[in-house]
Amino acid sequence: MAHAEEAAASPAQPSPGPVATPAAEPEEIALPPNVTCSQKDRHIVRRFIQRIEVVVGQKPWEWLAEVQPKQ
């Protein structure tokens, strides 16, 4: 009976991992004017920006503006 109770207590499926907040589609992210890359690479750059924004909470250029360079 102990096995039946353990089986009933444990979930059938593992719990899902942390759910990321939905971010803007990569095409909706406006790149700063100093970003120079091909149209093909813009999609890749926007995906990286999106990933950084999810982790850090800011766009990379906003976050980097706050970081003071080492003297």
C-alpha atoms as one frame of an Amber mdcrd trajectory, in Angstrom:
protein
   0.000   0.000   0.000   2.900   2.348   0.623   3.749   2.269  -3.063   0.196
   3.186  -4.064   0.202   6.154  -1.684   3.579   7.371  -3.003   2.386   7.027
  -6.587  -0.758   8.999  -5.807   1.219  11.714  -4.011   3.799  12.214  -6.755
   2.724  14.158  -9.838   2.426  12.259 -13.098   4.385  14.901 -14.989   7.372
  16.898 -13.812   6.616  20.494 -13.000   7.440  22.885 -15.814  10.529  25.048
 -15.511  10.391  28.765 -14.883   8.236  30.538 -17.393   9.879  33.512 -19.039
   7.854  36.652 -19.340   6.679  37.171 -22.870   8.986  39.645 -24.556   8.430
  41.564 -27.731   8.875  39.735 -30.980  12.406  40.221 -32.307  11.082  42.323
 -35.199   9.480  44.783 -32.739  12.734  45.621 -30.924  14.135  48.909 -32.208
  17.893  48.850 -32.649  19.952  51.924 -31.788  21.197  53.910 -34.797  24.837
  52.900 -34.237  24.107  49.195 -34.835  25.435  48.245 -38.235  24.753  44.744
 -39.452  23.217  43.082 -42.459  19.483  42.575 -42.702  20.098  38.838 -42.310
  21.968  39.379 -39.035  19.433  41.847 -37.606  17.121  38.981 -36.639  19.966
  37.267 -34.771  20.961  40.517 -33.041  17.355  41.124 -31.981  17.153  37.607
 -30.506  20.275  38.263 -28.415  18.843  41.601 -27.284  15.634  39.838 -26.303
  17.521  37.212 -24.268  19.609  39.841 -22.473  16.487  41.864 -21.699  14.790
  38.828 -20.129  17.802  38.100 -17.890  18.942  41.620 -16.999  15.610  43.428
 -17.259  16.973  46.120 -19.575  18.134  46.429 -23.131  21.925  45.929 -23.431
  22.708  49.568 -24.259  20.662  50.752 -21.246  22.442  48.301 -18.960  25.902
  49.069 -20.366  25.340  52.816 -19.944  25.085  52.234 -16.175  28.330  50.239
 -15.963  31.341  52.405 -15.196  34.525  51.505 -17.108  37.512  50.345 -15.076
  40.135  53.039 -14.561
